[in-house]
Amino acid sequence: MYAFTQDLPITPEIWERIKGRIGNDPIPGMVCHLVTRSGNGLRYTDVWESKEAAETFLDSRVHPILDDIFGGQQPSEPPTTVLEVVDFMGASGGVRLTPAVTLEEVAAE
């Protein structure tokens, strides 16, 4: 399991534009995405099944959207704070994940 936070100097309106372009289809490998306000904009807190899944999504879907929205002048990538996941419990169906358990393994039970 891979989790991180990033503080982004964007407004909720820009986030809505990004989110609208990403769409509502399930995102492979994403466990949770939380957006909260921070001092200079928004903070993303993401939990993924793996670092590779997060990087694939960011590189293939998010970065091209940002390039388009910012006209090729997107801000540099903000610092990423990696979080050490000890446990994850979702409200839906009492799903619990630990770093060694993936969503596929939970679904197979």
C-alpha positions, 0 to 999 in steps of 0.5 A: 500500500502506498499513501501520500499527501501533497499541498497544491496551490490551487482553488476548489474551482480548479480542482473541480475542472480537473475532477471533471476531466478525470471523470467518474470511472473507477481508477485502477489501484486507487483506494482513497482520495481526500481533498481538504483545504490547506494554507495556500490551496488544497491538500490531497491525501491519496491511498493507493494499492501501490506506488506504481498504480499512483504513478501510472495514473498521474503520468497518464491521466492527471499530468496531461489534464494539468498541461491542458488546463494550465496551457503548458505552464503548469506549476512544478510538482509540489513536494510529496510527503509519503505516509507509512500506512499501518491500517486502513478501514473503509466504512463500506462493508467494514473493509480493512486493508493492511499494507500487505493486502490488496483490494483484489485479495479482499474481493476474493474472500 
